[in-house]
Amino acid sequence: MNITYDHSEIVAQNTRMFWFRTPHKPDYIAGQFIEMTLPHNNSDNRGQKHWFTLSSSPTENLLAITTKQAPDRSSTFKQVLFSLQAGASINISEPMGDFVLPKDSNIPLVFVAGGIGITPVRSMIKWLSDTKEHRQIRIIYGARSADDLAFLELFENYGAKTDIILTGGAGQLTAENVMKLGHVTDNTLVYVSGPEPMVESLETDLKAANVSSEKLVLDFFPGYPIT
């Protein structure tokens, strides 16, 4: 599917939300992801295709992704993305993935997000806010510093309790913290999204804390450092 770059906005330190126009109103489920292709010369070993969660909501007219650019080790893909000019045509796959809200709105939810892993949470909370659907949600958000935090105003306006863990200091995003802050019970669904090593570690530790596989929903972000 071809989409057209419209504009971007800074949402946190070195982090931008990129907005795109589509041929028709986007048809996807909040929390899904796409593969984006940016052909360019002399690409590095990270290639010309990247996976991105859609941080926009299906209720919004434009499609959006949100990503971070590390100034000292930016890939050629990110360099091209961050230098796009309005009107540029981009190719993406159809949205896919099952990191989405359960149909039963009565299930209590805990979102555990590390760094850029907050993007699918933004999509889902925006969708819930726009459709005026209330759910019992707790967000546990780990970031290196306060400057790296994004979308807090949206979460607050929706009424989702958000616990911040700054991992650049003494804080740690651990299974113990998730169980304690999230008040996790046998009925709770725990969504974990973020850098792949973080998600894998939390999956192992949460299962050791007696959270069953059926109660874990995981979203891995390859290529990002652990938060």
C-alpha positions in Angstrom: 0.0 0.0 0.0 1.3 3.4 -0.9 1.0 6.2 1.6 2.1 9.9 1.5 4.2 11.6 4.1 2.3 14.5 5.6 4.2 15.8 8.7 6.0 14.8 11.9 6.0 16.0 15.5 8.4 15.7 18.4 6.8 13.6 21.1 9.9 13.0 23.3 13.7 13.3 23.3 15.0 12.2 19.8 11.6 10.7 19.2 9.2 11.7 16.4 5.7 10.7 15.4 5.4 10.5 11.6 2.0 11.1 10.0 0.9 9.8 6.6 -2.1 10.2 4.3 -3.6 7.1 2.8 -5.7 6.4 -0.3 -8.6 5.5 1.9 -9.4 5.7 5.6 -7.0 3.2 7.4 -8.6 -0.1 8.2 -6.7 -1.8 11.1 -7.0 -2.7 14.8 -5.4 -0.5 17.4 -2.0 -2.1 18.4 -1.2 -3.6 15.0 2.0 -3.1 13.1 3.2 -2.6 9.5 6.4 -3.1 7.5 7.7 0.0 5.8 10.0 0.1 2.8 12.4 3.0 2.2 14.6 2.3 -0.9 17.9 4.3 -0.7 21.4 4.0 -2.0 24.3 2.7 0.2 22.0 1.2 2.9 23.7 -0.3 5.9 23.2 -3.8 7.2 20.0 -2.8 8.9 18.4 -2.7 5.4 15.7 -0.9 3.6 12.7 -2.4 5.4 11.7 -1.9 9.0 8.8 -3.0 11.2 6.8 -0.3 13.0 3.8 -0.5 15.3 1.1 1.9 14.3 0.9 4.5 17.0 -2.2 6.2 15.5 -5.7 5.0 16.2 -8.2 3.7 13.6 -10.3 6.7 14.7 -7.8 9.1 13.3 -7.8 10.2 9.6 -4.0 9.9 9.2 -1.7 6.9 9.8 1.2 7.3 12.2 4.3 5.6 13.4 6.6 6.8 16.2 10.3 6.0 16.4 13.5 7.1 18.0 16.7 8.2 16.3 19.9 7.6 18.1 22.1 10.6 17.0 25.4 8.6 17.4 24.3 5.3 15.7 21.4 6.1 13.4 20.8 3.6 10.6 20.7 4.8 7.0 16.9 3.8 7.1 16.3 6.2 10.0 18.4 8.9 8.4 16.1 8.8 5.3 12.9 8.6 7.4 13.9 11.6 9.5 14.7 13.6 6.4 11.5 12.9 4.5 9.8 15.9 2.7 6.1 16.4 2.7 4.5 14.6 -0.2 7.0 11.8 -0.3 5.4 8.4 -1.3 6.1 5.5 0.9 5.2 1.8 0.6 4.0 -0.2 3.6 2.4 -3.6 4.1 -1.1 -4.1 5.2 -1.5 -3.9 9.0 -1.1 -7.1 10.9 -0.6 -8.6 14.4 -2.5 -9.7 17.5 -1.1 -7.3 20.1 -4.7 -5.9 20.4 -7.3 -5.3 23.0 -9.4 -8.3 24.1 -13.1 -8.3 23.0 -14.2 -8.6 26.7 -14.1 -5.1 28.0 -14.4 -6.3 31.6 -10.9 -7.9 31.7 -8.4 -5.8 33.7 -5.4 -4.9 31.7 -1.8 -4.0 32.6 0.4 -2.5 29.9 4.1 -2.8 30.5 6.1 -0.7 28.1 9.8 -0.1 27.8 10.9 2.9 25.8 9.5 2.9 22.3 7.3 0.0 23.3 4.8 2.7 24.4 3.6 3.1 20.8 1.0 0.4 20.6 -0.3 1.6 24.0 -0.8 5.0 22.5 -2.8 3.5 19.7 -5.1 1.5 22.0 -5.6 4.3 24.6 -6.4 6.8 21.8 -8.9 4.4 20.3 -10.6 3.8 23.7 -10.7 7.5 24.4 -12.2 8.4 21.0 -14.8 5.6 21.2 -15.5 6.6 24.8 -15.0 3.0 26.0 -13.9 2.7 29.6 -11.6 -0.2 30.6 -9.7 -1.0 33.8 -6.1 -0.2 32.7 -2.8 0.2 34.5 0.3 1.4 32.6 3.8 0.7 33.8 6.1 2.7 31.7 9.9 2.4 31.8 12.2 5.0 30.2 15.8 6.1 30.7 14.8 9.6 31.7 11.8 11.9 32.0 12.7 13.5 28.7 12.1 10.1 27.0 8.5 9.8 28.1 5.8 10.3 25.5 2.0 10.5 25.4 1.5 11.0 29.2 -1.2 13.6 28.7 -3.3 11.2 26.6 -3.0 8.5 29.3 -3.9 10.9 32.1 -6.9 12.3 30.2 -8.2 8.8 29.6 -7.9 8.0 33.3 -5.3 5.2 33.0 -3.2 5.0 36.1 0.4 5.3 34.9 3.5 4.3 37.0 6.8 5.7 35.7 10.0 3.8 36.2 13.1 5.8 35.2 15.7 3.1 34.4 18.5 5.6 33.9 18.7 5.9 37.6 17.9 3.4 40.3 14.6 2.2 38.8 14.1 -1.2 37.2 11.4 -2.7 35.0 11.1 -6.0 36.7 8.5 -8.7 37.1 8.3 -7.9 40.8 7.4 -4.3 40.0 4.9 -5.4 37.4 3.1 -7.7 39.9 3.1 -5.2 42.6 2.2 -2.0 40.7 -0.1 -3.8 38.3 -2.0 -5.6 41.1 -1.9 -8.6 38.8 -4.5 -11.3 39.5 -5.6 -14.5 37.8 -8.0 -12.4 35.7 -5.5 -9.8 34.5 -4.1 -9.7 31.0 -0.5 -8.4 31.0 0.7 -6.7 27.8 4.5 -6.4 27.5 6.1 -4.3 24.7 9.6 -3.0 24.2 13.1 -4.0 23.2 13.3 -7.7 22.5 15.7 -8.5 25.4 13.5 -6.7 27.9 10.3 -8.5 26.7 12.1 -11.9 26.7 13.4 -11.3 30.3 10.0 -10.1 31.6 8.2 -13.1 29.9 10.5 -15.5 31.7 10.2 -13.8 35.1 6.5 -13.3 34.9 5.9 -16.9 34.1 8.1 -17.8 37.1 5.8 -15.5 39.2 2.9 -17.7 38.1 1.5 -15.6 35.3 0.4 -18.1 32.7 1.2 -17.9 29.0 -2.5 -17.3 28.2 -2.4 -14.1 30.3 0.7 -12.7 28.5 0.5 -10.7 25.3 3.9 -9.8 23.9 5.2 -7.3 21.4 9.0 -7.5 20.5 10.8 -4.4 19.1 14.0 -5.8 17.5 17.0 -3.5 17.1 16.4 -1.3 20.1 18.7 -1.4 23.2 17.2 -2.7 26.5 15.5 0.0 28.5 
